[in-house]
Amino acid sequence: MEYRYYRELKHNYLIIRNEAPELEKGVHYQIRMLERGNLKGFIPCDLRNINNENYLYYEINSMQSLRDRYAVNGMNADELRNLLSSFKNALEGLSEYLLGMENVILDGKSVYVDLSTNEYKFMYCPFKTEQADFGSFADELFELVDHDDEAAVEMIYSCSEKMSAENALVMDCLEQVLNGAAPDISNQEQNPVRKTQMQTDTQELEDYSDDLYGDDLDDIEDNAALGDKTKRTGIDGKIQLIFGLLFMGLLCAMMYIRMNYILSKGEDILSIVVIVLSMITGLIGILMGVKDITANGFHGFKKKEKEILDEVDKDYLDYGEDSSFANDYINEEYLNEESYGNQVHVTSAASSAVRNRPQCGETIVLSDDEDCDKDIILYSRNASKTIRIALDKLPITIGKMEGCVDKVINDISVSRMHCRFIRDSQGRVSVVDLGSTNGTFRNGLRLNPQEKCYIEEGDEIRIGKICFDCR
């Protein structure tokens, strides 16, 4: 079904044309219900006959479609629950007037959000001939929800799962989801097949990770343990050597006392015991300390070798990548099995660019492609403070409603969701007006709502009363 957007004074309309020459039987009753506003939850509209053709004018002031509203931030669980609840109430309102959901249009561009009240409005079209498919609508909503919100994802997944069942009823699906009857993926009794499948996938992922990274992780843990052990061994060796020297000093002191003083029998025995213990303890401490320090010295030699390799790497860069001297020096002298585990040093391409840059006085000719890749930037002219909008990362939505737009402009002339800049497959940038109150202008010409207009460098874009230059 084709839509046309039209702005009349301060009203925005979405227009649907009846392709049939005459209204079918029963359509008049449906149109009267819409024009009187009896159908709660649906967008109000009126029937206009222009040149013997019938048009439905839906008034969408202060409204945005689901696709436009949640293009920046996805729909969270509360907003999704409110949408499903609003749809359920709308269907109940139809049943009061003996109407069904076959004429309800369900897609992301036909369901609207009132930005002033956060109410959801649906479109009821008596001209519609296709059957409404809530299952397809649920699949489309899956793309609009916030995938970081697990509750929202589980809720819309439950809707799709229930509607995929044979002879599924929309009202039953909505009641079960809104009443919290969605399957719990953590409960094996409610959904054992799904839980078993998740456990199988998790186990396969763990086995794959072990096969892929197991040896590397073991090597990293062993190297870390070896580093801690080496550090601890170096400290213990020094302490043992110090204590060994202290006991040897005690031995010398006791020998000095025995040679220069007269001791009693008890003191003589005690001095002999102290001498023997000091000699044994001192020798053990000195021998163990020397052994540990020697082992630590070997690791220090490895560290020194690594520093030499780093220095060689630096010399290699100084000589250049094509230097045969640097390659032979590294390959013959310093590359061995032990150095294979050393840290790899990555040098950016900027170093080569600096070494190979042209001499002073030369000029590099810029290609036309480099100028074409330049992104357009909008600079305001008549704002109290200069506003800069870079169009390098598109799409980008402009407005004053935080949380719904990418760039917030706090100005009374700017609508909540004013316009959007997008880029097509050919790289061209265009601006689309989102039904703003004061309009979006390109070079003085106002854009129609939802009209895509390409912009170029040098154009003037006016958003509300703020003028921007494209540079």
Buried (B, 14 or more C-beta within 10 A) or exposed (E): BEBEBEBEEEEBBBBBBBEEEEBEEEBEEBBEBBBEEEBEBBBBBEBEEEEEEBBBBBBBEBBBBBBBBBBBEBBBBEBBBBBBBBBBEBBEBBEEEEBEBEBBBBBBBBBBBBBEEEEBBBBBBBBBEEEBBBBEBBBBBBEBBBEEBEBBBBBBBBBBBBBEEEEEEBBEBBEBBBEEEBBBBEEBEEBEEBBEEBEEEEEEEEEEEEEEEEEEEEEEEEEEEEEEEBEEBBEBBBEBBEBBBBBBEBBEEBEEBBEEEEEEEEEEEEBEEBBEBBBEBBBBBBEBBBBBBEBBEEBEEBEEBBEEBEEBBEBBBEBEEEBEEBEEBBEEEBEEEEBEEBEEEEEEEEEEEEEEEEEEEEEEEEEEEEEEEEEBBBBBEEBEEEBEBEBEEBBBBBBBBEEBBBBBBEBEBBBBBBBBBBBEEEEEBBBBBBBBBBBBBBEEEBBBBBBEBEBEEEBBBBBBEBBBBBE
